[in-house]
Amino acid sequence: MVKVALKTDPGRDPEKQVNEDACVHRETPFGHLVVVCDGMGGHVGGREASNAAIAAIVRTFELAPPGQVGRALLELAVTRANEAVYQLGVGFAESERPGSTVVAVLVHEGGTEIAHVGDSRCYRVHDGGIVQLTKDHSMVQQLVDLGALTPEQAKRHPDANRITRALGTDWSEHAELLPAPVAHVAGDTFVLCSDGLSDLVEPEDMLRIVSSAPPEQAAAQLVELANARGGHDNVTVAVVRTETPARELGAARSSEASVRSETMPLAVTEPMRPVARTLDDAPSGRTVPMAAASSSGELPPSRSTGDPEPELDREPPPRRNRVGLFVGLLFVLAGLGAAAYAYVLHERAEHPKHRPSLGETEPASATVRPEGAGVLLPLAASATPEEAESLRPLHVRDAGR
């Protein structure tokens, strides 16, 4: 169904010879799973974060019971990866947490599902062209979306490596998925990579290399080209070439959404606090602690008997919306007040003290303003002067004596 080649390299920077990137390919009952992660947090911290994310994603697919929907499973897997990386940072200051980006594809007969968090990317080579399918969660991308920067200016911006979303920085972090599976055809190639490759290798270079070489050779050439141009960061790439098309039903259902995802920009996300990508990006005077975890980098064993089933219907915890809650509370209080007022009016209308009994009529009344008084007093038309005098307010009567 697909051919997959993976290649990762620490790059040429002598300060970054600990490779914080990680990648994996697994053939699962739900399709071919390919993942690239770029860890951050400084050397071992970043390496353990990317490995923990990969392990959580793979384990989610291994533990999944048959018949699950691949798209929902991929989303759940990224949520599990975020939880795993978040646990690595327990006890550390928020700015010192290890984290990781992720880009993952699941190629199945209905199409190719794509999920990502951060600035690791996925490109599609199709019909002689190349399109970037994911949009970076970064500060400069937000500026590009707002029209404040051009894509060329964004590449040279001093904050080009500042991302706004990453696994492990927020317990509620979740994957961004393309609106629908990409309706791939035979010969389509998906290129997944960390920013160590996309910073130095242009899409035109990817298209030329991927179109002229098999996946294994193409992956090696892409990494070599990044290193030849400086190799300032760890470099990781996965080349995924489809050999069969998505089934007709899946293609027809998703073709329109696939075209939209390739040609229309995604909505601008709410600005968030930048996340330090490397040790050098951390606040001055502070160091990024290394997470304590196994250094083997091995994935957990396959599912064993008795392991719990994953909660496939679980959603990421909702983000708090205090303004919405406050406004809703005001509406509730206003409704209760209106109901109470209506009840009082109803009681006054129904009570015998305020309403004549059936068959009776209210006597005609006149209004008398006592001398020196500031209020109007109702007085029956037949009242005698003595009765009128007795109806005056007490303080008025006393004042006249």
BALOKOL-701874 format. One record per residue (C-alpha): residue number from 0; z negated, x negated, y negated; residue in one letter. Coordinates in Angstrom, 1 decimal. Each point is the difference from the previous one (the first is absolute). Layout:
N
(site NUM (Z X Y) "a")
...
END
This chain:
401
(site 0 (0.0 0.0 0.0) "m")
(site 1 (-0.9 -2.8 -2.4) "v")
(site 2 (0.0 -3.8 -0.2) "k")
(site 3 (-3.0 -1.5 -1.9) "v")
(site 4 (-0.6 -3.6 -1.2) "a")
(site 5 (-3.2 -1.2 -1.7) "l")
(site 6 (-0.5 -3.2 -2.0) "k")
(site 7 (-3.0 -1.2 -2.0) "t")
(site 8 (-0.6 -3.3 -1.7) "d")
(site 9 (-2.8 -1.4 -2.2) "p")
(site 10 (2.5 -1.1 -2.6) "g")
(site 11 (0.2 -3.3 -1.9) "r")
(site 12 (-3.1 0.2 -2.3) "d")
(site 13 (-2.6 -2.5 1.3) "p")
(site 14 (-2.7 2.3 -1.3) "e")
(site 15 (1.1 2.9 2.1) "k")
(site 16 (0.5 -1.5 3.5) "q")
(site 17 (-2.3 2.6 1.5) "v")
(site 18 (2.4 2.8 0.7) "n")
(site 19 (-1.5 3.3 -1.2) "e")
(site 20 (3.0 2.0 1.1) "d")
(site 21 (0.2 1.8 3.3) "a")
(site 22 (2.7 2.0 1.8) "c")
(site 23 (0.5 1.9 3.3) "v")
(site 24 (2.6 1.9 2.1) "h")
(site 25 (-1.1 2.5 2.6) "r")
(site 26 (2.1 2.3 2.1) "e")
(site 27 (-2.1 3.2 0.3) "t")
(site 28 (0.6 3.5 1.5) "p")
(site 29 (0.6 1.2 -3.6) "f")
(site 30 (2.6 -2.6 -0.9) "g")
(site 31 (0.3 -3.6 -1.0) "h")
(site 32 (-2.8 -1.0 -2.3) "l")
(site 33 (0.5 -3.0 -2.4) "v")
(site 34 (-2.7 -1.1 -2.5) "v")
(site 35 (-0.2 -2.7 -2.7) "v")
(site 36 (-3.3 -0.7 -1.8) "c")
(site 37 (-0.9 -2.4 -2.8) "d")
(site 38 (-3.7 -0.8 -0.2) "g")
(site 39 (-1.9 -0.9 -3.1) "m")
(site 40 (-3.5 -1.2 -0.7) "g")
(site 41 (0.4 -3.7 0.4) "g")
(site 42 (1.0 -1.9 3.1) "h")
(site 43 (-2.1 1.3 2.9) "v")
(site 44 (-0.8 3.3 -1.8) "g")
(site 45 (3.6 0.8 -0.5) "g")
(site 46 (1.0 -1.0 3.5) "r")
(site 47 (-2.8 2.1 1.6) "e")
(site 48 (1.0 3.0 -2.2) "a")
(site 49 (3.6 -0.1 1.1) "s")
(site 50 (-0.9 -0.5 3.6) "n")
(site 51 (-2.5 2.8 -0.1) "a")
(site 52 (2.6 2.4 -1.5) "a")
(site 53 (2.6 -0.9 2.7) "i")
(site 54 (-2.6 0.5 2.8) "a")
(site 55 (-1.1 3.4 -1.3) "a")
(site 56 (3.6 1.2 -0.3) "i")
(site 57 (0.9 -1.1 3.5) "v")
(site 58 (-3.1 1.4 1.5) "r")
(site 59 (0.5 3.4 -1.6) "t")
(site 60 (3.4 0.2 1.7) "f")
(site 61 (-1.5 -1.2 3.3) "e")
(site 62 (-2.7 2.6 0.0) "l")
(site 63 (2.1 2.9 -1.0) "a")
(site 64 (0.5 2.7 2.6) "p")
(site 65 (3.6 1.0 0.9) "p")
(site 66 (1.8 2.6 -2.0) "g")
(site 67 (-1.2 -1.1 -3.5) "q")
(site 68 (2.3 0.0 -3.0) "v")
(site 69 (1.0 -3.5 -0.9) "g")
(site 70 (-0.1 0.5 -3.7) "r")
(site 71 (-3.6 1.4 0.1) "a")
(site 72 (-1.0 -2.8 2.3) "l")
(site 73 (1.4 -2.7 -2.3) "l")
(site 74 (-1.9 1.5 -2.9) "e")
(site 75 (-3.2 0.1 2.0) "l")
(site 76 (0.6 -3.6 1.1) "a")
(site 77 (0.1 -1.3 -3.6) "v")
(site 78 (-3.1 2.0 -0.8) "t")
(site 79 (-1.8 -1.7 3.0) "r")
(site 80 (1.3 -3.4 -1.2) "a")
(site 81 (-1.5 0.7 -3.5) "n")
(site 82 (-3.4 0.9 1.6) "e")
(site 83 (0.1 -3.2 2.1) "a")
(site 84 (0.7 -2.3 -3.0) "v")
(site 85 (-2.5 1.9 -2.1) "y")
(site 86 (-2.7 -0.8 2.5) "q")
(site 87 (0.7 -3.7 -0.3) "l")
(site 88 (-1.1 0.2 -3.6) "g")
(site 89 (-3.3 1.7 0.5) "v")
(site 90 (-2.6 -1.9 -1.9) "g")
(site 91 (2.4 -1.6 -2.4) "f")
(site 92 (0.6 0.8 -3.7) "a")
(site 93 (2.9 2.4 -0.6) "e")
(site 94 (2.1 -2.8 -1.6) "s")
(site 95 (-0.6 -2.3 2.9) "e")
(site 96 (1.0 2.3 2.9) "r")
(site 97 (2.7 -1.3 2.4) "p")
(site 98 (3.1 2.2 0.0) "g")
(site 99 (3.5 0.3 1.3) "s")
(site 100 (3.3 1.6 -0.7) "t")
(site 101 (1.9 1.7 2.7) "v")
(site 102 (3.6 1.2 0.7) "v")
(site 103 (0.7 1.7 3.3) "a")
(site 104 (2.9 1.7 1.7) "v")
(site 105 (0.2 2.2 3.0) "l")
(site 106 (3.5 0.3 1.4) "v")
(site 107 (0.4 3.1 2.3) "h")
(site 108 (2.8 2.3 1.1) "e")
(site 109 (-0.5 2.3 -3.0) "g")
(site 110 (0.3 -2.8 -2.6) "g")
(site 111 (-2.0 -2.8 -1.5) "t")
(site 112 (-3.4 0.7 -1.6) "e")
(site 113 (-1.1 -2.5 -2.7) "i")
(site 114 (-3.6 -0.4 -1.4) "a")
(site 115 (-1.4 -2.6 -2.4) "h")
(site 116 (-2.8 -1.0 -2.3) "v")
(site 117 (0.3 -2.8 -2.5) "g")
(site 118 (3.0 -2.2 -0.7) "d")
(site 119 (1.3 -0.8 3.4) "s")
(site 120 (3.5 1.5 0.3) "r")
(site 121 (2.5 1.7 2.2) "c")
(site 122 (3.8 -0.3 -0.6) "y")
(site 123 (2.8 1.8 1.8) "r")
(site 124 (3.3 -1.6 0.6) "v")
(site 125 (2.5 2.8 0.6) "h")
(site 126 (3.8 0.3 -0.3) "d")
(site 127 (0.5 -3.4 -1.8) "g")
(site 128 (-2.8 0.5 -2.5) "g")
(site 129 (-3.7 -0.5 -0.3) "i")
(site 130 (-2.7 2.3 -1.5) "v")
(site 131 (-3.7 -0.5 -0.6) "q")
(site 132 (-1.7 2.9 1.6) "l")
(site 133 (-3.6 -0.6 -1.2) "t")
(site 134 (-1.3 -0.3 -3.5) "k")
(site 135 (-2.6 -2.6 -0.7) "d")
(site 136 (-3.5 1.1 -0.9) "h")
(site 137 (-0.3 -2.5 -2.9) "s")
(site 138 (-0.6 -0.2 -3.7) "m")
(site 139 (3.5 -1.3 -0.8) "v")
(site 140 (1.6 2.8 2.0) "q")
(site 141 (-1.9 2.6 -2.0) "q")
(site 142 (1.2 -1.7 -3.2) "l")
(site 143 (3.6 0.1 1.4) "v")
(site 144 (-0.5 3.7 0.8) "d")
(site 145 (-1.1 0.6 -3.6) "l")
(site 146 (2.9 -1.8 -1.4) "g")
(site 147 (-2.1 -2.8 -1.5) "a")
(site 148 (1.5 -2.7 2.2) "l")
(site 149 (3.4 -0.5 1.7) "t")
(site 150 (0.0 -1.0 3.7) "p")
(site 151 (1.1 -3.5 -1.0) "e")
(site 152 (-2.9 -0.3 -2.5) "q")
(site 153 (-2.4 1.2 2.6) "a")
(site 154 (0.9 -2.9 2.3) "k")
(site 155 (-1.1 -2.5 -2.7) "r")
(site 156 (-3.0 1.9 -1.2) "h")
(site 157 (-3.3 -1.9 0.2) "p")
(site 158 (-1.6 2.9 1.8) "d")
(site 159 (2.8 0.4 2.5) "a")
(site 160 (-2.4 -0.6 2.9) "n")
(site 161 (-2.6 2.5 -1.1) "r")
(site 162 (0.0 3.1 2.2) "i")
(site 163 (-1.7 3.3 -0.6) "t")
(site 164 (-0.6 1.1 3.6) "r")
(site 165 (-1.0 -1.9 3.1) "a")
(site 166 (-1.7 0.7 3.3) "l")
(site 167 (-3.7 -0.7 -0.1) "g")
(site 168 (-0.6 0.4 -3.7) "t")
(site 169 (-0.8 3.8 0.1) "d")
(site 170 (-1.4 2.0 3.0) "w")
(site 171 (2.4 2.8 -0.8) "s")
(site 172 (3.2 -2.1 -0.2) "e")
(site 173 (2.9 1.5 2.0) "h")
(site 174 (3.6 -0.7 0.7) "a")
(site 175 (3.0 1.0 -2.1) "e")
(site 176 (2.7 1.4 2.3) "l")
(site 177 (3.6 0.7 -0.7) "l")
(site 178 (0.5 3.7 -0.4) "p")
(site 179 (1.9 0.2 3.2) "a")
(site 180 (1.2 -2.3 2.8) "p")
(site 181 (3.1 -2.1 -0.8) "v")
(site 182 (2.9 1.3 2.0) "a")
(site 183 (1.1 -3.5 1.3) "h")
(site 184 (3.3 -0.6 1.7) "v")
(site 185 (1.0 -2.6 2.5) "a")
(site 186 (0.2 -3.4 -1.7) "g")
(site 187 (-2.5 0.8 -2.8) "d")
(site 188 (-2.5 -2.8 -0.7) "t")
(site 189 (-3.4 0.3 -1.5) "f")
(site 190 (-1.5 -3.1 -1.6) "v")
(site 191 (-3.8 0.0 -0.4) "l")
(site 192 (-1.6 -2.9 -1.9) "c")
(site 193 (-2.9 -1.3 -2.0) "s")
(site 194 (0.3 -0.9 -3.6) "d")
(site 195 (0.3 -3.7 1.0) "g")
(site 196 (3.6 0.9 1.0) "l")
(site 197 (0.9 2.7 -2.5) "s")
(site 198 (-1.1 -2.2 -3.0) "d")
(site 199 (2.5 -2.7 0.9) "l")
(site 200 (2.8 1.7 2.0) "v")
(site 201 (2.2 2.5 -1.8) "e")
(site 202 (1.2 3.2 1.8) "p")
(site 203 (3.5 -1.3 -0.2) "e")
(site 204 (-1.1 -3.1 2.0) "d")
(site 205 (-1.7 2.3 2.6) "m")
(site 206 (3.2 2.1 0.3) "l")
(site 207 (2.2 -3.1 0.5) "r")
(site 208 (-2.3 -1.6 2.6) "i")
(site 209 (-0.9 3.2 2.0) "v")
(site 210 (3.7 1.1 0.1) "s")
(site 211 (1.2 -3.3 1.4) "s")
(site 212 (-2.6 -0.9 2.6) "a")
(site 213 (-2.0 1.6 2.9) "p")
(site 214 (-3.6 0.9 -0.8) "p")
(site 215 (-1.6 -3.2 1.3) "e")
(site 216 (2.3 -2.2 -1.9) "q")
(site 217 (-0.1 2.1 -3.1) "a")
(site 218 (-3.9 0.0 -0.1) "a")
(site 219 (0.0 -3.8 0.3) "a")
(site 220 (2.6 -0.5 -2.7) "q")
(site 221 (-1.9 2.3 -2.4) "l")
(site 222 (-3.2 -1.9 0.3) "v")
(site 223 (1.9 -3.3 -0.3) "e")
(site 224 (1.6 1.2 -3.2) "l")
(site 225 (-3.3 1.0 -1.5) "a")
(site 226 (-1.5 -3.4 0.8) "n")
(site 227 (3.0 -1.8 -1.4) "a")
(site 228 (-0.5 1.9 -3.3) "r")
(site 229 (-3.6 -1.2 -0.3) "g")
(site 230 (-2.0 1.9 2.7) "g")
(site 231 (-2.9 0.5 -2.4) "h")
(site 232 (-1.6 2.6 2.3) "d")
(site 233 (-0.3 0.9 3.7) "n")
(site 234 (3.4 1.4 1.1) "v")
(site 235 (0.3 2.8 2.6) "t")
(site 236 (3.0 2.1 1.0) "v")
(site 237 (0.9 2.5 2.7) "a")
(site 238 (3.6 0.9 0.7) "v")
(site 239 (0.5 3.3 1.8) "v")
(site 240 (3.5 0.9 1.1) "r")
(site 241 (0.7 3.5 1.5) "t")
(site 242 (2.5 0.3 2.9) "e")
(site 243 (0.1 3.8 0.3) "t")
(site 244 (0.1 2.6 -2.8) "p")
(site 245 (-2.7 2.5 -0.7) "a")
(site 246 (0.6 3.2 1.9) "r")
(site 247 (2.1 2.5 -1.8) "e")
(site 248 (-2.8 2.6 -0.7) "l")
(site 249 (-2.2 -2.6 -1.5) "g")
(site 250 (2.8 -1.5 -2.1) "a")
(site 251 (1.1 3.4 -1.3) "a")
(site 252 (-3.5 1.0 -0.9) "r")
(site 253 (-0.8 -3.2 -1.9) "s")
(site 254 (3.3 -1.3 -1.4) "s")
(site 255 (-0.5 1.6 -3.5) "e")
(site 256 (-3.6 -1.2 -0.3) "a")
(site 257 (1.1 -3.5 1.2) "s")
(site 258 (2.7 -0.2 -2.7) "v")
(site 259 (-2.6 1.1 -2.6) "r")
(site 260 (-2.4 -2.6 1.1) "s")
(site 261 (2.7 -2.7 -0.4) "e")
(site 262 (1.4 1.0 -3.3) "t")
(site 263 (-2.8 1.6 -2.0) "m")
(site 264 (-3.1 -1.8 -1.3) "p")
(site 265 (-3.4 1.1 1.3) "l")
(site 266 (-2.4 1.7 -2.4) "a")
(site 267 (-2.1 -2.4 -2.2) "v")
(site 268 (-3.4 -0.3 1.6) "t")
(site 269 (-3.2 0.1 -2.0) "e")
(site 270 (-0.9 -3.5 -1.4) "p")
(site 271 (-2.7 -1.6 2.1) "m")
(site 272 (-2.0 -3.2 -0.2) "r")
(site 273 (2.0 -3.0 0.9) "p")
(site 274 (-0.9 -1.7 3.3) "v")
(site 275 (-0.2 -3.7 0.3) "a")
(site 276 (2.6 -1.3 2.4) "r")
(site 277 (-1.3 -3.5 0.5) "t")
(site 278 (-3.1 -2.2 -0.6) "l")
(site 279 (1.6 -1.1 -3.2) "d")
(site 280 (0.3 3.6 -1.2) "d")
(site 281 (-3.7 0.7 0.4) "a")
(site 282 (-2.1 0.2 -3.2) "p")
(site 283 (-0.8 -3.4 -1.4) "s")
(site 284 (-3.2 -1.6 1.1) "g")
(site 285 (-0.1 2.1 3.3) "r")
(site 286 (1.1 -0.9 3.4) "t")
(site 287 (1.3 2.3 2.7) "v")
(site 288 (-2.3 -0.1 3.1) "p")
(site 289 (1.6 -0.3 3.4) "m")
(site 290 (-0.5 3.0 2.3) "a")
(site 291 (-1.9 -0.8 3.2) "a")
(site 292 (2.2 1.0 2.9) "a")
(site 293 (1.8 -1.5 3.0) "s")
(site 294 (2.5 -2.7 -0.9) "s")
(site 295 (2.1 0.5 3.0) "s")
(site 296 (2.3 2.5 -1.6) "g")
(site 297 (0.5 1.8 3.3) "e")
(site 298 (0.6 3.7 0.2) "l")
(site 299 (-2.5 2.1 1.8) "p")
(site 300 (0.7 0.9 3.7) "p")
(site 301 (1.9 3.1 1.0) "s")
(site 302 (-1.7 3.3 0.3) "r")
(site 303 (-2.6 0.2 2.7) "s")
(site 304 (-1.4 2.9 1.8) "t")
(site 305 (-2.7 1.8 -2.0) "g")
(site 306 (1.3 -1.0 -3.4) "d")
(site 307 (-0.2 2.9 -2.5) "p")
(site 308 (3.2 1.8 -1.0) "e")
(site 309 (1.0 -0.6 -3.7) "p")
(site 310 (-0.6 2.8 -2.4) "e")
(site 311 (3.6 0.7 -0.8) "l")
(site 312 (-0.7 2.8 -2.4) "d")
(site 313 (-2.4 -2.0 -2.2) "r")
(site 314 (1.0 -0.4 -3.6) "e")
(site 315 (-1.1 -2.7 -2.4) "p")
(site 316 (-3.1 0.9 -2.0) "p")
(site 317 (1.1 1.9 -3.1) "p")
(site 318 (-0.3 -1.8 -3.3) "r")
(site 319 (-2.6 1.4 -2.4) "r")
(site 320 (1.1 2.2 -2.9) "n")
(site 321 (-3.0 0.6 -2.2) "r")
(site 322 (2.0 1.7 -2.8) "v")
(site 323 (1.4 2.5 2.5) "g")
(site 324 (-3.4 0.8 1.4) "l")
(site 325 (-1.5 0.4 -3.5) "f")
(site 326 (2.8 2.4 -1.1) "v")
(site 327 (-0.3 2.0 3.2) "g")
(site 328 (-3.8 0.3 -0.6) "l")
(site 329 (0.6 1.3 -3.5) "l")
(site 330 (2.4 2.7 1.4) "f")
(site 331 (-2.7 1.1 2.5) "v")
(site 332 (-2.7 0.2 -2.6) "l")
(site 333 (2.3 2.0 -2.4) "a")
(site 334 (0.8 2.4 2.8) "g")
(site 335 (-3.7 0.5 0.9) "l")
(site 336 (-0.8 0.7 -3.7) "g")
(site 337 (2.8 2.5 -0.4) "a")
(site 338 (-1.1 1.8 3.2) "a")
(site 339 (-3.6 0.2 -1.3) "a")
(site 340 (1.1 1.3 -3.4) "y")
(site 341 (2.1 2.7 1.7) "a")
(site 342 (-3.0 1.0 2.2) "y")
(site 343 (-2.3 0.4 -3.1) "v")
(site 344 (2.6 2.2 -1.8) "l")
(site 345 (0.4 2.1 3.2) "h")
(site 346 (-3.8 0.5 0.3) "e")
(site 347 (-0.4 1.0 -3.7) "r")
(site 348 (2.8 2.6 0.5) "a")
(site 349 (-1.5 1.5 3.1) "e")
(site 350 (-3.7 -0.1 -0.9) "h")
(site 351 (-1.5 3.5 -1.1) "p")
(site 352 (-1.6 -1.6 -3.0) "k")
(site 353 (3.4 -0.8 -1.5) "h")
(site 354 (2.0 2.8 1.4) "r")
(site 355 (-0.6 3.8 -0.4) "p")
(site 356 (-0.4 2.0 3.2) "s")
(site 357 (2.7 2.4 1.2) "l")
(site 358 (0.1 3.2 -2.0) "g")
(site 359 (-1.7 -1.5 -3.0) "e")
(site 360 (1.5 -1.1 -3.3) "t")
(site 361 (-1.4 -2.7 -2.3) "e")
(site 362 (-1.4 1.5 -3.2) "p")
(site 363 (1.8 -0.8 -3.2) "a")
(site 364 (-1.7 -2.8 -1.8) "s")
(site 365 (-0.1 -1.4 -3.5) "a")
(site 366 (-0.7 -3.4 -1.1) "t")
(site 367 (-2.8 -0.7 -2.5) "v")
(site 368 (-0.6 -3.3 -1.7) "r")
(site 369 (-3.6 -0.2 -1.0) "p")
(site 370 (-0.7 -1.3 -3.4) "e")
(site 371 (-0.5 -3.8 0.2) "g")
(site 372 (1.1 -0.1 3.6) "a")
(site 373 (2.9 -2.1 1.2) "g")
(site 374 (0.8 2.1 3.1) "v")
(site 375 (1.5 3.4 0.7) "l")
(site 376 (-2.1 2.5 1.8) "l")
(site 377 (1.5 2.9 2.0) "p")
(site 378 (-1.6 3.3 -0.9) "l")
(site 379 (0.5 3.5 1.5) "a")
(site 380 (1.6 2.4 -2.5) "a")
(site 381 (-2.9 2.4 0.5) "s")
(site 382 (-2.7 -2.5 -0.7) "a")
(site 383 (-2.7 1.0 -2.6) "t")
(site 384 (-1.0 -2.4 -2.8) "p")
(site 385 (-3.2 -0.7 1.9) "e")
(site 386 (2.0 -0.9 3.2) "e")
(site 387 (2.3 -2.2 -2.1) "a")
(site 388 (-3.0 -1.8 -1.4) "e")
(site 389 (-1.3 -0.7 3.5) "s")
(site 390 (3.3 -1.5 1.0) "l")
(site 391 (-0.1 -2.6 -2.6) "r")
(site 392 (-0.7 -3.6 1.1) "p")
(site 393 (-3.7 -0.9 0.0) "l")
(site 394 (0.4 -2.9 -2.5) "h")
(site 395 (1.9 2.3 -2.4) "v")
(site 396 (-2.5 2.7 0.1) "r")
(site 397 (-2.9 -2.4 -0.6) "d")
(site 398 (1.8 -1.6 -2.9) "a")
(site 399 (0.3 3.2 -1.8) "g")
(site 400 (-3.7 0.8 0.1) "r")
END
